[in-house]
Amino acid sequence: MSRVVRPRRAAFVLALLFAGAARAQENPTVVIEGAGGSAYKAAVQRFGSGDSALADRFREDLGKGLEFSSLFSVLSPDAFLAGDTTRALGEAVACPDWRQIGTDVLVAGMLRREAGGGVGVDFEAWDVSRCQKLVAKHYSGRAGDERRLARRVADEVVGALTGKPGVSSTEIAFISNRDGAKELYLMDADGSNVRAVTRNRTLNEFPSWGPDADTLLYTSYRENRVPALFVLSRGGRSPGRVFKSLRPGASQYRGVIDPTGQKVAVVVSVDGATKLFTVDRDGRNARQITDGKSLEVSPAWSPDGRRIAFVSDRSGGPQIYVANADGSSPKRITFQGGYNTGAAWSPDGKWIAYESRIGGQYDIWLIDPEGATNVPLVDHPATDESASWSPDSRKIVFSSNRRGRKDLYAVDIQGGPARRLTQGEGDSTSPAWGPYRAELR
């Protein structure tokens, strides 16, 4: 391992906030602890519908959603011995015909257009080895929701087998300069359906989701080139800048919404250092929870909102700490390596992902909240940074420069190759994987 050279204090806060940059190296191989591979084979029938084009698109999107889970491979309809199209639900399934072609799970359903151009779907998933129905549900959505409905069905099938829904219907927020300025973007979890959500032609950073999946808090330099926090809301009036009364005039580098949606942890400039504050969503009850001359950044809430992980240089170099939500009882949990940053707490509470600088580049590591177990997740010659967890705690999205520019990749924590999500020009950074949305019924 090469010697770690600590940056000078004047540049240190930026190095912590933006996690540094290392030399780009071209290498398409990722090494991950554990074994990957699809565990199940799924047969997806063409859902019965009066709209054949809709049925074809729906099956394709459903299949992609299943495969995104990394638990399924989808069988070709050319192999089907039973019917290719669902004729009716609630009838007996010819399980031997599906078992003969290696099917583990059969997905069947019916589609219909509803009033106002919306779409309704009824579906079933069957464990054909036991010839037992796993799940049967109905969903409906507005016009244009067809793709998300298909992904929601896929996620339900994953949940029926594993006890935890898949995440193909969720979204990822990120920052990209593909059109010049660093703007905030959204995309579906598999990297499709990319769209810009800010166009202020300035520097934007660090998106953070509210638990309702309808709110995004982010940092922007749009006002006098001073970093401040702004909010975007889906489908309603966006309040714009927030927390104006939190140390007026001071830079607010980052905000992270807690799991209840009621509090925010904020990184604020205080007397030449950066400190952590907590504040209610309405701007009241601001409280500084770290003090002293050290730099504190990168807050991450525990799933129950009772603790906060953060990065501090109080020991001389940046390390991961865990404290109570009021800042009391801070405990250092990383000791391997002299430069560890970018804390991200998993939704199931079991792991904190972070970046460790090793030999001139950053790798993604996992550590438990008590600091007892510390293991590498992504070990690659390029720089991998800015980890964010999927809501099922099975995947991590991160930014990497392994192709010479920064793209976003997703990887399963149980193993398997990293999957590149972003395409096109420019750099993509600061991913934030959104929670489940509840608007489909």
N, C-alpha and C positions, 0 to 999 in steps of 0.2 A: 504494500500500500504506500502510495506517495505521501510525502509530508503535507499536511494541511496548512496553508498560509492564510492567516486571519486577515481580513480586509481592515483598512483603517476605519476608525469610528465614524468619520463623516459619511462614508458610503455604507456603513453597516446596516442602517435601518432599511435602505433600499434593497440590500442583499437579502435581508430577512423577509421583507414584504414580497419581493418578486422571485425569491428562491434562487437567484443567481442564474448565470448562463454558462454553459461549458461548450467546448468545441463540438460542432456537429460531426457525427460519424455515420456513414452509410452502412447499415447492417440490418437485414430483415429478420434476423433470428431473435426470439425472446426466450429466456430461460426462466421457468417458473417452478417453484417447489410443488410437488404432487403430480398426480396423473390426471389428464383430461379425457375428453371423449364423450360422445353421446351415449346415454344409458338406455334410451327407449327408441323404438321405431313407431312412428305414427302414420296412420292412414287417414287422410282427410277427404271425405266425400265432397263432391260438389253439392252445395246446399240447394235444396229445392227452391225454385223461384220462378216467377214469370218473366224475370229480366235476366237473360242468360249472360250478358256482359257483366252485370253486377255480381252474379254468382261466380264467374271466373275470377274476377278481381278479388272477391272476398276470400276465395280459397287460397289464392296466391299470397295475400296479406296474412291470412291466418297461419299458413305454413311458414312464412318468414318469421312470424312471431314465435312459433314453437322452436324453430331452429336457433333464434337469438338466445333462448334460454340456455343453450349448450347441453341441454338434457335430451333433446330429440333430434333425430333425423327423420325426414318426411319421405315416405315411399312414393314412387311414381304411380300415378293412376293406371299406367299401362300394365302394372302387375296385378291389378285388382281382379279377383275371381268373382266377388259379389258385385252388386251394382255400383256404378261410378257416381250416381246422383241419389241423394236422399229423396225417397218418395213420401215418407211419412215418419213421424216420431212416435214413440210409445209402442212400437211393434217389436217382435222378437228379432234379434240380430243373428245372422248366420256366422256365429263365432268360428266354427271350423274352417270356413272359407278364408277368414282373415288370419287365423293362426297359421294356415298353410303357407302364406306368403311372408311370414315373419313379423306380423303386426303385434305390437304390444297394446297400443291404444287406438281405438277407432273414434273419430270425431264426425258427427253427422248433425245436420240441422236444416232449418227452413228459414228463408228470407222473405220479407214482404215490404212493399212500399206502404207508408202510412200517410195520414193527412198532413199536408204542408210539405210534402216531399221528403219526410224523414224515412227512416228505415227501422224495421223491427227484426230481431233474430231470436229464434228458439233453437237451442242446441243441446246435444247430449255427448258425453264422452264415455266410452266403454273400455273396461279392462277385459280384453278378449280371451286371455288365458283362463280367467275364471268366469267369463261370460257374465260380468257384473257391471252394472251402471255405476260410474264414478261420480258424475255430476250431471244435472239437467237444469238449465236456467234460461231466462228471457232477458234480453236487453233491447232498448230502443234508443235512438238518437236522432238528432236533427239532420237535415240535409247537409251533406259534406262530412258526416261523422262515420261513414262506412268503413274507412280504413282503421280508425281508432276502435270501432266496434269489433272488427276482426282481430285486432291485437288484444283487446280485452278478453275475447273468447279464448285466445291462445293462453293468456295469463291465467285464466280460470282453470284451464286444463292442467297447466303446470302446478297450480295450487292443489288440484284434486289429487295429484300423485305425490306431492311433497309436503303438503300442509302449509305452503307459503306461496302466494301468487307470483307469477312471473312479472317481468318489468318491461315488456316490449311496448306497452301502451303509455309508458312514462316519457318524460322529456329531459333534455340536458340543456342548461343555459351555459354559455361560454362567451369569451371575448375573441374577436378576430379583427385583423387589419386587412382583410382580403379586398376591401374597397377603399383602402387608404388609411383612414383613422381607425383607432381601436374602438369598435362598437360592440354592443351587446347583441348576441344572437340566441335563437332557440333552434333546436333540432329534435326530432324523435330519437329515442334511445339507440336505435341502430344507425344513426347518422343521416337518415333521410329527412326530407321536408325541412330544409334549412331556411330560416327567415330572420331578417334583421328586426330588432325591436327598438333600437335607438338609432338616430341619425343626427346626432349633434356635432359631428365632425371634430371631436376632441378626444381626450383620453378617458376611457371608461374601464373599470376593473372590478373584480371580486363579486360576482353575483351570489346572492344568498336567497334561498327559497323560504317562503312561509309554509307552514304545515298544510295549508289548504291547497297548495299547488297553483294558486291564483295570484300570488304576490311575489314580486322579486325586489329585493333590496340590493343596491349596487353603489359603487363609488364612481363619482364623475368629477372631472376637472372643469366642467363647463362654466362655472361661475368664477371669474377672475383667476382662473388657473390654479385654484386652491381645492384640494380634494375634499369633497363633502358627500353625504349620503342622500340617495334619491330612491323613490319607490315607484314601481310600475305595477298596476293591477289589471288583471285580465277581465275584459268585458265591462269595466266600470271606469269611473273617474280616477285617474292616477294622481295621487297627492303631490308628486314632484319631490322637491327637497324636503327633508325631515331633520329633526333634532337641531334646529338652528340655535336653540338656547343652550346647547351642550358646549360649554367653553367657547363662546362666540369668538370668531376669528381664528380659532385653532384648527389645524388640519385634522380631518376625520378620515383615516386611511382605509378603514374596513368596518363593516357591520355584519353580524351573524345573528339571525333570528332564532330564538329558542324553540324547543319542540312544541310548546303550547301556543306559540305565536304571540305571546303577550310581552315578552322581554327581548331586548337586543343587547348583545355584547359588542362594544365599539372600541376600536383602536384609535386613540386620540393623542395628538402631540401635546406634551406637557413639559415645559422648561427644557427643551432640547432632547427629550427622550420620548418614547411612545409608551402609553399606559392603557390598561384595560378599564373600561367603564361598563356598567350595566344601566339600562334605562328602559322604562316602559315604552310600549309602542306609541303612546300618545305624547312622549317626550318628558313625562314626569318621572320623579323619583330617580334621578341620575345619581349614580354612586361609583366612585373610583374604587376598584377592587385590587389594584396593584400599585405599589409605590416604590420609592428609592430611585437610584440613578440608572438602573438597568433598563434595557429595552424589552418590552413585551408586545408580542404580535400574535397573529394566527389563532384567535380563539375558536374553540369547537365545543359545543354543548354535549353533555352526555344525554342519552335518549330520555331519561327521566327529568332532565333539567336541573338536577341537584349539584352537578359538578361541571367544571370547565377545564378542558385541556388547553394549553397555550405554549408558546415558545418564549423563552427568556434567555438573555445572555448573562444573568446574574452570577453564573459560575465561571464566566470568562469567555465562553463561546455559546452559540445558540443550542439549547436543549429543550426537550419536551417536559413540561410539568403538568400536574393535575392538582386542582384545588377545588374546594367547595365553591358553590356559585357566588358566595359573597367574598371570595378571595382568601378565605381562611384555610389553614392547614395545607399550604402548597407543598407538593412532593415532586422531586425530580424523578423521572422514570427512565430516561435514556442515559446510558453511560458509555455505550460503544460508539466510538467516533467522536470527533470534536465539533461537528457541524451538522445538527439535526433540526429540521424545521418542517413547516407545513402540516400541522396536526389535523386529522380528520377522524371523528369518532363514528364507528359503525352504528347503524340504527338498532341492531340487536344488542349493543353495548359490550360486545366481546373484545373488540379490537380498536386500536387507534392506528391508522395509517399515517406515515410521515415520510419525509425525504431525508436520506442520509448521504452526505457528500463523501464519496469514496474514490480516491485516485483521480480527482479532477472532474468527475461527473456525479450526478445525483441518481440514486436508486430508490425504489419504493420499498419500505419495510413495514412490518406489522409488529405491534407490541401490545400486550394486554394492559388494561388501565392501572394495574398494580406494578407493572414493570418486571414481572417474573419471566415472561416468555417474549423473546425478541427474534423475529425471523425475517429473512428477505422474501419479498413477493415478486418483484421484478428486478432482475440483475442483468443489465445490458450495457454494452460499451458506450451508448449514447446517454444523454441526460433524460431522466424520467422524473416528473415532478407534478405537483398540484393534484394530488389524489382526491377523489370524491366518491362516496359510496352510493350504490344503487339502494333503493328503499327496502329490498329484500336481504341486504347484506351479503349477497352472493357475488357481486361484481364490483369492480372499481374502474372508474374512468380517470385517465391521467393525460398529461401533455408530454410529448416526447419529440426531440429533434432528430430522431434516427433516420429520417429521409432528407436531412439538410435544412428543413424548416420545421416549425412546431405544428404537429398534428395531434388530434385527440385519439386515444386508443382505449378500448375496454378489455378487461381481463377478468377471468373467473378466479376467485381466490383459492379454489380447489385444484387449479391447474389448467393447462391448455395454452394455446398461443394467444398473444395479444391481437386484437382485431382493430384495424384502423377504421375510424368512424368519419373523419373529415377528409374532404377532397378539395381540389382547386388550389388557388394561389394563396399566399399570405400565411401568417402564423395564427394558430388557434390555441388559446391558453385559458387558464382559470375556469375549468369546467366545474359545474355544480349540478349534480344529478337530482332531479326533482322528485317529490313524493308522489304517491298515487293520487290520481284525480277521481273525484266522486260524482262528476256531472252526468255520467251515463247511468241509466237506471235499469 
